[in-house]
Amino acid sequence: MSQRLDSRIALVTGASSGIGEATAIALAEAGAKVAIAARRKDRLDELAKKLAKLGADPLVLPADLLDENEAQRIVGDTEAHYGRLDILVNNAGVMYLEPVADADLGRWRRMLELNVLSMIASTQAALRGMRARREGDIVNIASTAGRIANPNAAAYSATKFGVVAFSEALRREVYRDHIRVSVVEPGVVATELRDHIGDAAVKDALNAWADGMRQLQAVDVAEAIRFCVTRPAHVCINEVLMRPTDQDR
Ligand SMILES: NC(=O)c1ccc[n+]([C@@H]2O[C@H](COP(=O)([O-])OP(=O)(O)OC[C@H]3O[C@@H](n4cnc5c(N)ncnc54)[C@H](OP(=O)(O)O)[C@@H]3O)[C@@H](O)[C@H]2O)c1
């Protein structure tokens, strides 16, 4: 049976668009107070207005999470503001797709650092309080690219396989502390994620493939995230693998 999140404190990274924005709203609708982090403060401020109307007492945390100190700082700021953090959604991410032979290693380094190291840093910071209180939810956003590796996605898949592996190892380290770890692995979602692909040919091919299907919407993934954190305390949803009905691989 679904639990309400009244009086629960959530932090959603990458909340300025797409899945993170929809997740902040979904958690607020379930009663949580919600802190939101990303670089685009104007987008966070717009979202905060919606969250305030839902009674979510939003906390806007502008941050460039490429810096692991910032990834830890937003956890500390959330705890300082609300007194604790119950639900951490590590959602911020980028997808830079290109063939290995031509890859811009600086860009790939930034993707590895944001998608993996930043998630690790914010998780590490959240564990201290969660362990002390012997409860908490950590939800990490991976991808079908964390289950199947495709050409042009070698490094993106490396980050998302990494998110899956990290999440399972973490779960086994913290389950005795009653901390739940979930990983959500969506297929194609209609968001801004593909806009940042630098290789035009790869981008056009991926957009053509995605346009040929009824894509997941951000709210579909947000509902899966909300499902994970609204289970009774004895139920841990370890993984949610979800694709558009029309997606093959
Ligand atoms: N869309 C899909 O098909 C799909 C499928 C599977 C998994 N995912 C995963 O879902 C997650 C969310 O992506 P999305 O699809 O919702 O795309 P999106 O709309 O582009 O959202 C990405 C979010 O990450 C934030 N972000 C990017 N760089 C950042 C940085 N340096 N510091 C702080 N925040 C940063 C962005 O905010 P700012 O630019 O304002 O900083 C934005 O809020 C990602 O982890 C992605 O890999 C997406």
The ligand as an SDF file (V2000), in Angstrom:
LIG
                    3D

 48 52  0  0  0  0  0  0  0  0999 V2000
   15.7560   11.2470  -21.3550 N   0  0  0  0  0  0  0  0  0  0  0  0
   16.0530    9.9610  -21.4550 C   0  0  0  0  0  0  0  0  0  0  0  0
   15.7750    9.3280  -22.4870 O   0  0  0  0  0  0  0  0  0  0  0  0
   16.7160    9.2490  -20.3010 C   0  0  0  0  0  0  0  0  0  0  0  0
   16.7290    7.8530  -20.3340 C   0  0  0  0  0  0  0  0  0  0  0  0
   17.3660    7.1680  -19.3050 C   0  0  0  0  0  0  0  0  0  0  0  0
   17.9570    7.8710  -18.2740 C   0  0  0  0  0  0  0  0  0  0  0  0
   17.9340    9.2280  -18.2700 N   0  0  0  0  0  0  0  0  0  0  0  0
   18.6240    9.9190  -17.1680 C   0  0  0  0  0  0  0  0  0  0  0  0
   17.6890   10.7510  -16.4960 O   0  0  0  0  0  0  0  0  0  0  0  0
   18.4000   11.7930  -15.8290 C   0  0  0  0  0  0  0  0  0  0  0  0
   17.6920   13.1210  -16.0850 C   0  0  0  0  0  0  0  0  0  0  0  0
   17.7610   13.4290  -17.4610 O   0  0  0  0  0  0  0  0  0  0  0  0
   16.5500   14.0430  -18.2800 P   0  0  0  0  0  0  0  0  0  0  0  0
   16.2090   13.0590  -19.3300 O   0  0  0  0  0  0  0  0  0  0  0  0
   15.5000   14.5400  -17.3900 O   0  0  0  0  0  0  0  0  0  0  0  0
   17.3100   15.2280  -19.0500 O   0  0  0  0  0  0  0  0  0  0  0  0
   17.3540   16.8180  -18.8270 P   0  0  0  0  0  0  0  0  0  0  0  0
   15.9870   17.3840  -18.9660 O   0  0  0  0  0  0  0  0  0  0  0  0
   18.4470   17.2860  -19.7160 O   0  0  0  0  0  0  0  0  0  0  0  0
   17.7720   16.9620  -17.2950 O   0  0  0  0  0  0  0  0  0  0  0  0
   19.1090   16.8810  -16.8600 C   0  0  0  0  0  0  0  0  0  0  0  0
   19.2200   17.6160  -15.5310 C   0  0  0  0  0  0  0  0  0  0  0  0
   20.5840   17.5160  -15.0680 O   0  0  0  0  0  0  0  0  0  0  0  0
   21.0090   18.8020  -14.6930 C   0  0  0  0  0  0  0  0  0  0  0  0
   22.4500   18.9780  -14.8590 N   0  0  0  0  0  0  0  0  0  0  0  0
   23.1950   18.8050  -15.9790 C   0  0  0  0  0  0  0  0  0  0  0  0
   24.4690   19.1530  -15.7480 N   0  0  0  0  0  0  0  0  0  0  0  0
   24.5250   19.5570  -14.4560 C   0  0  0  0  0  0  0  0  0  0  0  0
   25.5540   20.0650  -13.6300 C   0  0  0  0  0  0  0  0  0  0  0  0
   26.8180   20.2110  -14.0860 N   0  0  0  0  0  0  0  0  0  0  0  0
   25.2620   20.4180  -12.3610 N   0  0  0  0  0  0  0  0  0  0  0  0
   23.9970   20.2940  -11.8930 C   0  0  0  0  0  0  0  0  0  0  0  0
   22.9820   19.8080  -12.6190 N   0  0  0  0  0  0  0  0  0  0  0  0
   23.2490   19.4580  -13.8910 C   0  0  0  0  0  0  0  0  0  0  0  0
   20.2550   19.7580  -15.6250 C   0  0  0  0  0  0  0  0  0  0  0  0
   20.1470   21.0380  -15.0120 O   0  0  0  0  0  0  0  0  0  0  0  0
   21.0200   22.3430  -15.4080 P   0  0  0  0  0  0  0  0  0  0  0  0
   21.3350   22.2730  -16.8630 O   0  0  0  0  0  0  0  0  0  0  0  0
   20.1070   23.4650  -15.0310 O   0  0  0  0  0  0  0  0  0  0  0  0
   22.2220   22.2780  -14.5170 O   0  0  0  0  0  0  0  0  0  0  0  0
   18.8950   19.0960  -15.6720 C   0  0  0  0  0  0  0  0  0  0  0  0
   18.1050   19.5210  -14.5780 O   0  0  0  0  0  0  0  0  0  0  0  0
   19.8440   11.7230  -16.3320 C   0  0  0  0  0  0  0  0  0  0  0  0
   20.6480   11.0900  -15.3670 O   0  0  0  0  0  0  0  0  0  0  0  0
   19.7390   10.8460  -17.5740 C   0  0  0  0  0  0  0  0  0  0  0  0
   20.9230   10.1630  -17.8570 O   0  0  0  0  0  0  0  0  0  0  0  0
   17.3120    9.9430  -19.2400 C   0  0  0  0  0  0  0  0  0  0  0  0
  1  2  1  0
  2  3  2  0
  2  4  1  0
  4  5  1  0
  4 48  2  0
  5  6  2  0
  6  7  1  0
  7  8  2  0
  8  9  1  0
  8 48  1  0
  9 10  1  0
  9 46  1  0
 10 11  1  0
 11 12  1  0
 11 44  1  0
 12 13  1  0
 13 14  1  0
 14 15  2  0
 14 16  1  0
 14 17  1  0
 17 18  1  0
 18 19  2  0
 18 20  1  0
 18 21  1  0
 21 22  1  0
 22 23  1  0
 23 24  1  0
 23 42  1  0
 24 25  1  0
 25 26  1  0
 25 36  1  0
 26 27  1  0
 26 35  1  0
 27 28  2  0
 28 29  1  0
 29 30  1  0
 29 35  2  0
 30 31  1  0
 30 32  2  0
 32 33  1  0
 33 34  2  0
 34 35  1  0
 36 37  1  0
 36 42  1  0
 37 38  1  0
 38 39  2  0
 38 40  1  0
 38 41  1  0
 42 43  1  0
 44 45  1  0
 44 46  1  0
 46 47  1  0
M  CHG  2   8   1  16  -1
M  END
$$$$
